[in-house]
Amino acid sequence: MAGIGFVLRKLSKQDNLLGTVQAYMISALVSTGPWLFTILALGSINALSGRFGSQAVLVEFRTVIIYNFAFSLVLTAPIYMVVTRYLADSIYHQDVSGTPGLLIGSLILLYIIELPLACFFYLGYANLSLGLALSAIVNFLLISAVWLVSIFLTALKNYRTVTQAFGFGMLVTVISAGFLIGSFGSIGILNSFSLGLSVILALLFARILSEYPYPFQKPFAFLSYFTKYWEIAVSGFVYNVAIWVDKWIMWFSPNADMPASGLITYADYDSAMFLAYLTVVPSMAMFIMSVETHFYERYLKFYRDIQQMATFQQIQQNWKEIVLSILRSSRGLMVLQGSICVIVILISSRIFDLLQINYMQLGIFRFGVLATMFQVFSLFILIILSYFDHRKATLLIQLIFLVTNVAFTLLSIKLGFKYYGYGYFLASLVTFLAAALITMQYVNKLVYHTFITRNSSVSG
């Protein structure tokens, strides 16, 4: 968050209401803006489909999108994480001349891995028409590119460009869908979404290359980081599998949808969980704001003073400031998300009436809201541990999430429909408790870890 963090810290130091409001608005736009634009676009497409197309067309389109979002995240994650670390190190060393090469090299590596898999899945396994299969492959590759390009966007200080790019791209999606849906059905809708993604990528590429006006060089220099930071690559893969694994397991439940295409889903479960994720939007804005301002400033002072040979008393004082910052940020996040969670659960039946959602999803939704609350708490902890470069701990926490999500979700299916959603909730709760315990133990001995266990001259 190098560029956006700079903007947030500058605004937060204005010490007035306007600066604070602007900082939180930027946090909201950065953390959830692109996501919300995409949701609005897909919601508009659903409305258009209901008016100008059949329900079958909408289901076919929605199923492909679910598959593309899920598997693009999982397959992109290892590369995404390693490239993030490489770019962060480049910024730290004040040498970003290799950024254009890094962008192209990482995309090439991503497509070398993904293209054969996508072709095998959509042209070999899935029972789709050739036109829809090819459109699905293109859409899959574009979504994957958006995940990867988003890494480079966090280094930009011009957050408006990012927001405008997604806003304009999704507007193109909705307008083109209005023209294509009637004549081309699901192929037209899917290609309209791909067209919007193409516009977004073109605008973002232009912005990144203008921000880093350097020649293309050493496009695969980052590959050595896969060996050096293998835990990061594995963590990215495990975490995204863990997020989706309960959905995949539920696709094989007795209530799942089994279309002729072979792309099985469970619409009631997927929709309920998707709606539950929307409840974390305000907390994500607060999360970015607190980490990039209060915590980061104290984190930077702690390590900077150590480099400048500070006294032990000063180091101890800086450590106490870090602990206090984490506790304050945690308390604020818990109060906000906890309040949202309680309110949403209490009025969930009215929300379902307003949105005309099937009441069969109500129980799943309520447990989803609880689960996403604990998942946001765990995400906060993972970010803190990542700042301290405690890679093995983050990997352990993510493995706990994966294993518990698999185990509890399988158990919920065995117990029956009324227990659907319990699995994800219990996995998120257990993961949060484990993450909190691991983090408390590490932070309580932060000074020791800094000088001994994280000191290469000592540990080596």
C-alpha positions as MATLAB code, in Angstrom:
seq = 'MAGIGFVLRKLSKQDNLLGTVQAYMISALVSTGPWLFTILALGSINALSGRFGSQAVLVEFRTVIIYNFAFSLVLTAPIYMVVTRYLADSIYHQDVSGTPGLLIGSLILLYIIELPLACFFYLGYANLSLGLALSAIVNFLLISAVWLVSIFLTALKNYRTVTQAFGFGMLVTVISAGFLIGSFGSIGILNSFSLGLSVILALLFARILSEYPYPFQKPFAFLSYFTKYWEIAVSGFVYNVAIWVDKWIMWFSPNADMPASGLITYADYDSAMFLAYLTVVPSMAMFIMSVETHFYERYLKFYRDIQQMATFQQIQQNWKEIVLSILRSSRGLMVLQGSICVIVILISSRIFDLLQINYMQLGIFRFGVLATMFQVFSLFILIILSYFDHRKATLLIQLIFLVTNVAFTLLSIKLGFKYYGYGYFLASLVTFLAAALITMQYVNKLVYHTFITRNSSVSG';
ca = [
       0.000    0.000    0.000;
       3.004    2.299   -0.546;
       1.290    4.996   -2.615;
      -2.187    4.972   -1.093;
      -0.684    4.721    2.388;
       1.271    7.905    1.722;
      -1.949    9.732    0.806;
      -3.822    8.398    3.865;
      -1.060    9.397    6.266;
      -0.903   12.874    4.764;
      -4.652   13.382    5.172;
      -4.746   11.931    8.685;
      -2.130   14.462    9.834;
      -4.355   17.405    8.873;
      -6.037   16.962   12.260;
      -9.439   18.155   11.065;
     -12.767   16.583   10.189;
     -12.385   17.092    6.432;
      -9.032   15.308    6.327;
     -10.382   12.393    8.356;
     -13.483   12.046    6.165;
     -11.381   12.174    2.995;
      -9.000    9.563    4.382;
     -11.844    7.148    5.184;
     -13.441    7.733    1.777;
     -10.147    6.903    0.062;
      -9.800    3.804    2.245;
     -13.289    2.706    1.198;
     -12.574    3.329   -2.489;
      -9.241    1.510   -2.379;
     -10.423   -1.485   -0.346;
     -13.859   -2.058   -1.860;
     -14.399    0.433   -4.705;
     -13.476   -1.918   -7.586;
     -15.387   -4.724   -5.891;
     -18.523   -2.602   -5.491;
     -18.341   -1.371   -9.097;
     -18.168   -4.985  -10.243;
     -21.127   -5.955   -8.050;
     -23.200   -3.075   -9.415;
     -22.322   -4.056  -12.970;
     -23.218   -7.721  -12.419;
     -26.417   -6.668  -10.642;
     -27.359   -4.471  -13.607;
     -26.660   -7.369  -15.957;
     -28.949   -9.575  -13.876;
     -31.692   -6.965  -14.181;
     -31.191   -6.710  -17.940;
     -31.181  -10.488  -18.258;
     -34.466  -10.730  -16.445;
     -35.973   -8.175  -18.809;
     -34.468   -9.146  -22.155;
     -33.239  -12.705  -21.682;
     -34.278  -16.010  -20.177;
     -33.491  -17.323  -16.704;
     -31.403  -20.093  -18.282;
     -29.159  -17.516  -19.956;
     -28.622  -15.711  -16.657;
     -27.822  -18.938  -14.791;
     -25.319  -19.976  -17.455;
     -23.558  -16.614  -17.312;
     -23.539  -16.491  -13.513;
     -22.111  -20.013  -13.267;
     -19.195  -19.206  -15.577;
     -18.464  -16.022  -13.622;
     -18.424  -17.926  -10.302;
     -15.994  -20.494  -11.710;
     -13.775  -17.824  -13.254;
     -13.597  -15.718  -10.097;
     -12.906  -18.731   -7.879;
     -10.203  -20.446   -9.891;
      -8.545  -17.272  -11.149;
      -8.027  -16.199   -7.527;
      -6.578  -19.569   -6.526;
      -4.222  -19.873   -9.501;
      -3.149  -16.232   -9.479;
      -2.475  -16.091   -5.745;
       1.033  -17.664   -5.603;
       2.322  -15.361   -8.352;
       0.398  -12.408   -6.919;
       2.021  -12.838   -3.491;
       5.577  -13.276   -4.746;
       5.321  -10.336   -7.141;
       3.929   -8.210   -4.293;
       6.985   -9.000   -2.180;
       9.348   -8.302   -5.089;
       7.691   -4.954   -5.829;
       7.702   -4.022   -2.127;
      11.434   -4.728   -1.928;
      12.019   -2.647   -5.070;
      10.158    0.295   -3.548;
      12.072   -0.111   -0.280;
      15.397   -0.035   -2.147;
      14.147    2.964   -4.175;
      14.729    1.201   -7.470;
      11.509    0.629   -9.404;
      13.123    0.690  -12.849;
      12.276   -2.989  -13.299;
       8.543   -2.514  -12.721;
       7.433   -2.587  -16.407;
       9.432   -5.778  -16.950;
       7.996   -7.261  -13.752;
       4.450   -6.514  -14.914;
       4.881   -8.181  -18.298;
       6.969  -11.074  -16.988;
       4.468  -11.959  -14.274;
       1.581  -11.855  -16.769;
       3.472  -14.151  -19.132;
       4.146  -16.631  -16.318;
       0.512  -16.457  -15.224;
      -0.814  -17.190  -18.701;
       1.667  -20.020  -19.275;
       0.128  -21.719  -16.248;
      -3.511  -20.747  -16.707;
      -4.140  -20.969  -20.439;
      -3.651  -24.772  -20.764;
      -5.746  -25.390  -17.648;
      -8.556  -23.111  -18.833;
      -8.582  -24.712  -22.292;
      -8.663  -28.205  -20.812;
     -11.505  -27.305  -18.449;
     -13.795  -25.366  -20.792;
     -13.011  -27.184  -24.068;
     -12.531  -30.626  -22.562;
     -14.563  -31.076  -19.402;
     -17.400  -28.527  -19.572;
     -20.308  -29.254  -21.879;
     -20.575  -25.769  -23.406;
     -20.953  -24.489  -26.944;
     -17.664  -23.591  -28.618;
     -18.500  -19.875  -28.602;
     -19.351  -19.836  -24.892;
     -16.290  -21.950  -23.998;
     -13.925  -19.602  -25.848;
     -15.633  -16.573  -24.291;
     -15.254  -18.157  -20.836;
     -11.521  -18.720  -21.414;
     -10.986  -15.092  -22.455;
     -12.980  -13.861  -19.461;
     -10.963  -16.086  -17.125;
      -7.668  -14.685  -18.392;
      -8.900  -11.098  -18.103;
     -10.091  -11.553  -14.514;
      -6.732  -13.102  -13.628;
      -4.938  -10.126  -15.167;
      -6.997   -7.732  -13.034;
      -5.899   -9.548   -9.864;
      -2.263   -9.279  -10.895;
      -2.338   -5.687  -12.117;
      -3.993   -4.611   -8.857;
      -0.654   -5.215   -7.104;
       0.964   -2.406   -9.047;
      -1.971   -0.071   -8.412;
      -1.329    0.021   -4.661;
       1.992    1.751   -5.357;
       0.248    4.622   -7.144;
      -0.670    7.783   -5.281;
      -3.478    8.660   -7.706;
      -6.343    6.603   -6.306;
      -8.841    8.488   -8.491;
      -7.398    6.865  -11.606;
      -8.065    3.414  -10.176;
     -11.624    4.275   -9.193;
     -12.392    5.970  -12.493;
     -10.965    3.055  -14.485;
     -13.209    0.521  -12.739;
     -16.208    2.814  -12.871;
     -15.831    3.471  -16.600;
     -15.052   -0.157  -17.400;
     -18.123   -1.459  -15.600;
     -20.256    1.210  -17.282;
     -19.039   -0.128  -20.634;
     -20.027   -3.601  -19.432;
     -23.600   -2.600  -18.622;
     -24.116   -0.577  -21.830;
     -22.692   -3.288  -24.093;
     -24.730   -5.949  -22.289;
     -27.883   -4.014  -23.122;
     -27.050   -4.347  -26.815;
     -25.715   -7.918  -26.821;
     -27.968   -9.809  -24.435;
     -30.997  -10.004  -26.708;
     -29.162  -11.323  -29.777;
     -26.340  -13.401  -28.302;
     -27.632  -14.591  -24.928;
     -25.053  -15.773  -22.398;
     -22.207  -15.362  -24.907;
     -23.176  -11.717  -25.369;
     -23.368  -11.060  -21.617;
     -20.034  -12.749  -20.941;
     -18.308  -10.851  -23.720;
     -19.773   -7.566  -22.507;
     -18.220   -8.233  -19.107;
     -14.934   -9.111  -20.810;
     -15.112   -5.894  -22.808;
     -15.469   -3.887  -19.603;
     -12.516   -5.735  -18.070;
     -10.452   -5.010  -21.184;
     -11.173   -1.304  -20.852;
     -10.178   -1.399  -17.179;
      -6.924   -3.204  -17.948;
      -6.061   -0.823  -20.785;
      -6.575    2.231  -18.566;
      -4.642    0.730  -15.674;
      -1.786   -0.425  -17.891;
      -1.492    3.076  -19.298;
      -1.444    4.570  -15.814;
       1.169    2.121  -14.504;
       3.486    2.587  -17.476;
       3.203    6.356  -17.211;
       4.026    6.149  -13.500;
       7.031    3.924  -14.228;
       8.454    5.224  -17.546;
      11.323    2.750  -17.722;
      12.406    0.344  -20.479;
      11.366   -3.302  -20.281;
      14.171   -5.223  -18.635;
      14.711   -8.427  -16.668;
      11.056   -9.555  -16.877;
      11.710  -12.777  -14.961;
      14.065  -11.477  -12.276;
      11.337  -12.128   -9.699;
      11.433  -15.910  -10.249;
      14.212  -16.313   -7.673;
      11.737  -15.081   -5.050;
       9.722  -18.299   -5.400;
      12.633  -20.126   -3.801;
      13.569  -17.387   -1.361;
       9.996  -16.740   -0.202;
       8.279  -20.035   -0.904;
       6.104  -19.621    2.196;
       4.504  -16.540    0.640;
       3.607  -18.377   -2.565;
       2.157  -21.341   -0.655;
       0.283  -19.004    1.711;
      -1.413  -17.237   -1.179;
      -2.545  -20.527   -2.663;
      -3.699  -22.038    0.638;
      -5.607  -18.940    1.765;
      -7.603  -18.606   -1.430;
      -8.353  -22.332   -1.517;
      -9.507  -22.037    2.099;
     -11.861  -19.169    1.214;
     -13.495  -21.164   -1.581;
     -13.280  -24.751   -0.342;
     -16.560  -24.665    1.593;
     -18.342  -23.484   -1.570;
     -16.763  -26.284   -3.610;
     -17.752  -28.891   -1.023;
     -21.305  -27.543   -0.896;
     -21.504  -27.954   -4.676;
     -21.572  -31.699   -3.994;
     -24.284  -31.500   -1.340;
     -27.688  -33.114   -1.990;
     -29.179  -29.660   -2.683;
     -26.644  -28.630   -5.349;
     -27.587  -27.713   -8.912;
     -26.500  -30.230  -11.577;
     -26.820  -28.595  -15.025;
     -26.066  -30.334  -18.318;
     -22.933  -28.194  -18.721;
     -21.272  -30.055  -15.853;
     -20.572  -26.749  -14.038;
     -22.208  -27.658  -10.755;
     -23.001  -24.998   -8.147;
     -25.270  -24.489   -5.166;
     -26.987  -21.181   -5.904;
     -28.656  -20.748   -2.498;
     -25.379  -21.236   -0.610;
     -23.238  -19.195   -3.018;
     -25.666  -16.266   -3.089;
     -26.101  -16.187    0.688;
     -22.343  -16.164    1.285;
     -21.789  -13.544   -1.392;
     -24.378  -11.282    0.236;
     -22.751  -11.867    3.640;
     -19.405  -10.626    2.307;
     -20.967   -7.238    1.561;
     -21.300   -6.578    5.292;
     -17.517   -6.128    5.642;
     -17.318   -3.063    3.361;
     -17.256   -0.419    6.157;
     -14.793   -2.467    8.208;
     -12.433   -2.842    5.249;
     -12.233    0.935    4.956;
     -11.463    1.236    8.662;
      -9.022   -1.669    8.406;
      -6.944   -0.022    5.660;
      -7.045    3.316    7.430;
      -5.864    2.000   10.795;
      -3.088   -0.188    9.408;
      -1.726    2.427    7.018;
      -1.739    5.295    9.526;
      -1.605    4.494   13.251;
       0.059    1.093   13.101;
       2.434    1.829   10.229;
       3.836    4.976   11.850;
       4.631    3.143   15.056;
       5.981    0.132   13.200;
       8.296    2.375   11.178;
       9.525    4.211   14.275;
      10.254    0.950   16.084;
      12.568   -0.396   13.373;
      14.031    2.952   12.381;
      15.104    3.682   15.950;
      16.735    0.259   16.172;
      18.725    1.013   13.017;
      19.789    4.320   14.573;
      21.098    2.625   17.742;
      18.321    3.757   20.079;
      18.540    2.976   23.784;
      16.828   -0.110   25.193;
      14.344    2.102   27.060;
      13.366    3.829   23.809;
      13.004    0.491   22.026;
      10.785   -0.753   24.861;
       8.664    2.389   24.633;
       8.303    1.970   20.854;
       7.291   -1.659   21.392;
       4.590   -0.573   23.835;
       3.315    1.933   21.253;
       3.049   -0.871   18.664;
       1.128   -3.090   21.079;
      -1.194   -0.217   21.976;
      -1.765    0.577   18.306;
      -2.691   -3.034   17.535;
      -5.069   -3.177   20.495;
      -6.772    0.111   19.572;
      -7.164   -0.881   15.926;
      -8.462   -4.320   16.914;
     -10.979   -2.827   19.326;
     -12.271   -0.353   16.752;
     -12.551   -3.066   14.089;
     -14.347   -5.451   16.435;
     -16.814   -2.825   17.641;
     -17.665   -1.687   14.107;
     -17.952   -5.117   12.494;
     -19.626   -6.612   15.561;
     -22.282   -3.891   15.502;
     -22.873   -4.354   11.783;
     -23.100   -8.101   12.276;
     -25.714   -7.874   15.030;
     -27.837   -5.321   13.154;
     -27.750   -7.262    9.868;
     -28.686  -10.537   11.562;
     -31.612   -8.875   13.384;
     -33.028   -7.285   10.222;
     -32.001  -10.079    7.822;
     -35.594  -11.172    7.194;
     -36.519   -7.631    6.105;
     -33.450   -7.476    3.878;
     -34.569  -10.708    2.222;
     -38.092   -9.330    1.744;
     -36.716   -6.134    0.207;
     -34.392   -7.964   -2.186;
     -36.919  -10.765   -2.799;
     -34.456  -13.469   -1.829;
     -35.476  -17.047   -1.128;
     -35.923  -17.613    2.629;
     -34.115  -20.935    2.251;
     -30.907  -18.875    2.279;
     -31.672  -17.050    5.545;
     -29.901  -19.400    7.945;
     -26.884  -19.731    5.670;
     -26.727  -15.946    5.338;
     -26.771  -15.365    9.092;
     -23.924  -17.796    9.678;
     -22.128  -16.245    6.713;
     -22.342  -12.812    8.348;
     -20.829  -14.208   11.546;
     -18.142  -16.027    9.568;
     -17.083  -12.996    7.536;
     -16.786  -11.001   10.760;
     -14.198  -13.426   12.145;
     -12.538  -13.688    8.748;
     -11.976   -9.914    8.693;
     -10.495  -10.126   12.187;
      -8.162  -12.890   10.995;
      -7.214  -10.874    7.935;
      -6.198   -7.967   10.164;
      -3.954  -10.296   12.149;
      -2.426  -11.793    8.992;
      -1.538   -8.322    7.728;
       0.117   -7.480   11.063;
       2.156  -10.699   10.955;
       3.106   -9.951    7.353;
       4.494   -6.576    8.420;
       6.726   -8.461   10.863;
       7.635  -10.893    8.056;
       6.525  -13.853   10.153;
       5.884  -16.030    7.111;
       5.668  -19.398    8.820;
       3.015  -18.142   11.242;
       0.836  -16.736    8.448;
       1.129  -20.032    6.561;
       0.181  -21.990    9.696;
      -2.905  -19.827   10.270;
      -4.014  -20.268    6.676;
      -3.524  -24.033    6.891;
      -5.694  -24.041   10.017;
      -8.380  -22.163    8.080;
      -8.196  -24.629    5.188;
      -8.277  -27.783    7.307;
     -11.060  -26.591    9.616;
     -13.174  -25.289    6.728;
     -12.953  -28.660    4.996;
     -13.679  -30.642    8.158;
     -16.548  -28.514    9.492;
     -18.201  -28.112    6.079;
     -18.156  -31.876    5.468;
     -19.671  -32.329    8.926;
     -22.405  -29.767    8.205;
     -23.408  -31.648    5.062;
     -23.594  -34.875    7.041;
     -25.788  -33.234    9.699;
     -28.256  -31.874    7.135;
     -29.601  -28.653    5.623;
     -30.263  -26.775    8.873;
     -26.528  -26.925    9.618;
     -25.444  -25.449    6.269;
     -23.219  -22.445    6.963;
     -22.011  -23.789   10.321;
     -18.846  -25.128    8.704;
     -17.575  -21.818    7.375;
     -18.553  -20.014   10.576;
     -16.779  -22.472   12.887;
     -13.683  -22.515   10.662;
     -13.492  -18.711   10.722;
     -13.965  -18.636   14.494;
     -11.290  -21.273   15.192;
      -8.888  -19.600   12.765;
      -9.354  -16.230   14.447;
      -8.750  -17.659   17.918;
      -5.616  -19.463   16.748;
      -4.373  -16.378   14.895;
      -4.969  -14.140   17.920;
      -3.055  -16.530   20.193;
      -0.110  -16.820   17.793;
       0.047  -13.057   17.299;
      -0.128  -12.249   21.016;
       2.726  -14.626   21.719;
       4.832  -13.142   18.932;
       4.142   -9.464   19.655;
       4.752   -9.926   23.394;
       8.301  -11.023   22.507;
       8.733   -8.675   19.534;
      11.986   -7.161   20.816;
      13.472  -10.626   21.360;
      12.379  -11.809   17.910;
      13.763   -8.661   16.283;
      17.220   -9.086   17.767;
      17.468  -12.889   17.908;
      15.073  -15.041   15.851;
      14.637  -12.547   12.972;
      18.298  -11.487   12.993;
      20.068  -13.305   10.158;
      23.496  -12.774   11.730;
      22.315  -14.589   14.882;
      19.918  -17.214   13.517;
      22.308  -18.063   10.699;
];
